[in-house]
Amino acid sequence: MLKFIMMLSSLILFFNFYIVEWWMVQVLLFLMFFLFFINMGMSLENNFLGYMMGLDNLSYGMVLLSMWICSLMLMGSGSIYYSNMHKNLFLIMLLIMILFLLLTFSSMSMIYFYLFFEASLIPTVFMIFGWGYQPERLEAGLYLLFYTLLASLPLLIGMLKIYSESYSLLFIFMSNIEIIDVIMYVVMILAFLVKMPMFMLHLWLPKAHVEAPVAGSMILAGVLLKLGGYGLLRIMGLIMKKGVEFNYAIISISLVGGVMVSLVCLRQVDLKSLIAYSSVAHMSIVLGGMFTLTIWGFQGSYTLMLAHGLCSSGLFYLANVIYERLGSRSLMINKGLMSFMPSMTMFWFLLSSSNMAAPPSLNLMGEICLLNSVVSWSFMSMVLLMNLSFFSAAYSLYLYSSTQHGKMYSGLYSCSSGSLRDYLVLILHWLPLNLMILSGDCWLIWF
């Protein structure tokens, strides 16, 4: 693991001397992804051990997702490069973010995990402040900052209490510890519930997404929401005993909240806002499945997190393609795009269908596992799950049909086919999302 961290660190260092070019960083990031992919074999033991770093199957998928989304995010930020909008500073922010994400997912100590978990927030806020679109980005950045920091401080105190009792914060030595205090149970999961985000703690997400640049939206949807799920999967062993008593509250809020957020999606007129709320709906079923404490739930939540990372990131990129050409994200103006951008319609269809968990996407496999786990927990939840699945299809179809069909806005007078870069980014989102189901066992055996 150290060689990849050193590679990123040296890239950041060379940037201070302006030795590295934009295209070089892009090529090196893809090279790093493939080197990592080849080096790390799928095994249930910890690999790459050293300096409190290590990888198991749970970390492996998340590190791959981080590297892939960050590489595509750089490729998709061509407008920053062409307009020369502080592009070197943007690249440094991106590289720092990848470094923090790698360190977060490969940390074997809980205190390391906490530090890098919080540190990944800094480049995100800078991206929203520096390259966001509207003046409201300051409010959105502060929302993100204070929601996350306020919920994370209790987690730090909880970790220190665990250390005072067990004298270790290594994940592998924490399997024998059981939290039996209700306050500790809330303290340990609150930061991760905000990061997911859980319904009622999700108000920062639509604001941050709408105001962020395309790179910010892609990394937020693709990787940063997964930090919460990854953290919960890591500490689930600690809260298992108390979770049997209190998890029903979180499952109930998540499932009811998921249905309510799906209804909110159907009333959105902003493209980015609709995709952001659909992320909350998807994360609600992930939370519901995870807190049932079943193997199906753990495996399905991990699979759906990976699938959602690729699918949601691709949809945000599509929204940005339209925004760059039309100057608006309003569904009132973005109509009849099948006539304006005929070749992009296929990608709208492919990613919208993946968003509603149509086969053969990885979303389908994740949702089947989660439906199994939640129904086995309580048969009554079938009603909420039916609504959740139905409205998921409804808002995905609403997103597709309202943008591609209808009468074109009279201010549009030409057709635009999209650039080669756009197609490449979208294909590299869609292909892994639909090919990963062929080796679905890899995403289920980590447990």
C-alpha positions, 0 to 999 in steps of 0.5 A, a space after each residue: 500500500 505504501 508504494 501507491 501512497 508514495 506515488 501520490 505524495 510524489 505527484 503532489 510534491 512535483 506539482 509545487 515545481 510545475 513539473 507535472 502536466 494535466 494529461 500526465 496526472 490523468 495517465 498516471 492515475 489510470 496506471 495506478 488503478 490498473 497496477 493496484 487491480 493486478 497487485 491485489 489478489 482477492 483473498 479474505 486475509 489482510 494484505 499490504 500490511 505495514 505502518 497500520 495500513 492493510 487491505 482486506 476484501 472490504 477495503 479493496 472494492 472501496 479503494 478501487 472505486 475511489 481510484 476509478 471515480 477520481 480518474 474519471 472525475 479528472 477526465 470529466 473536468 475538461 472545462 476547468 482545464 480549457 478555461 484555465 480556472 486555477 487548474 493546478 490548484 484543482 489538480 492538487 486538491 484532487 490528488 490530496 483527496 485521493 490520498 486521503 481516501 486511500 489512507 481512510 480505506 486502508 487504515 487498520 486502526 480506528 483512530 487513523 480511520 477517524 483522522 483521514 475520514 475527517 481530512 477527506 472533508 477539507 478538499 471537498 469543501 475547497 472544491 465547492 467553495 472554489 469551483 462551485 457555480 452559484 453564490 449559495 455555494 458558501 452556504 452549501 459548504 458550511 452545511 456540509 462542514 458543520 453537519 459532518 463535524 458536529 456529528 463526528 466529535 462524539 465519535 472521537 470521544 466514544 473511541 477514546 472511551 473504547 481505548 481506555 477500556 480495551 487499550 487498542 483501537 485496531 479493528 482486528 482486536 476489537 472483535 471481542 468488545 461489545 458496547 452495552 451502553 445506549 449513549 455509546 451506541 448512538 455516539 458510535 454510529 451518528 457520524 456515519 449516519 450523517 455521512 451516508 446520509 440517513 433520512 432526517 440527517 440528509 439536508 446537507 446533501 442536496 445543497 452540496 450537490 447542487 452547488 458543487 462543480 461536476 468533479 465535486 458532485 462525482 466524488 460526493 456521490 461516488 465515494 464520500 457517501 460510501 465512507 459512512 457505509 464502510 465505517 458502519 460495516 467496520 464497527 458493526 461488530 461493536 454495536 451488535 449486542 445493542 443493535 439487536 435492541 435498537 436497530 429497528 428504529 433506524 430501519 423504520 426511519 430509513 425505509 419510511 424516509 426512503 419512500 418520502 424522499 422518492 416522492 420528493 424526487 418526483 417534484 424536483 425541477 432541478 436535474 442535480 437536485 433530483 439525482 441527489 435526492 435519489 442518492 438519499 433514497 438508495 442509501 436508505 435501503 442500504 442502511 435498512 439492510 445493513 441494520 438487519 444484522 444479516 449476512 444478506 444485509 451486509 453483502 447487499 449493502 456493500 454491493 449496492 454502495 459500489 453500484 450506486 457509486 458508479 451509477 450516480 456519478 455517471 448521472 451527475 456527469 450527464 447533468 453537467 454535460 447538459 448544463 455546460 451546453 444549455 446553461 441551465 439545470 431546470 427540467 422546464 428548459 431541458 426538454 426534447 434533448 433527443 432532438 438536441 443531443 441525439 447520441 447522448 440519449 442512449 447514455 441517459 437511458 442506460 444510466 437511468 435504467 441502472 438507477 432503477 436496478 434494471 438487469 444486468 446492472 450491479 444495482 439489481 444484485 445489491 437490491 435483491 440481497 437487501 430485499 431478502 434481508 429486510 423481508 426476513 427481518 419483518 414481513 410487514 416491511 414488504 409494503 414499504 419496499 414495494 413502494 420504494 422499488 416502484 417510486 425508484 422506477 418512477 423517478 428514474 423514468 421521470 428523469 429520462 422522459 422529461 429530459 429526452 422527450 417533449 417540446 424543445 425550448 425555442 432558445 435552442 437552435 442547433 444540435 450538439 453531439 457531445 465530445 469524445 471525452 464525454 462518451 469515454 467518461 460515460 462508457 467507463 461509468 456504465 461498463 464496470 457497473 454492468 460487467 461487475 455482476 459477472 463476478 458478483 461472488 467477489 463482492 459477496 464473499 468479503 464477509 
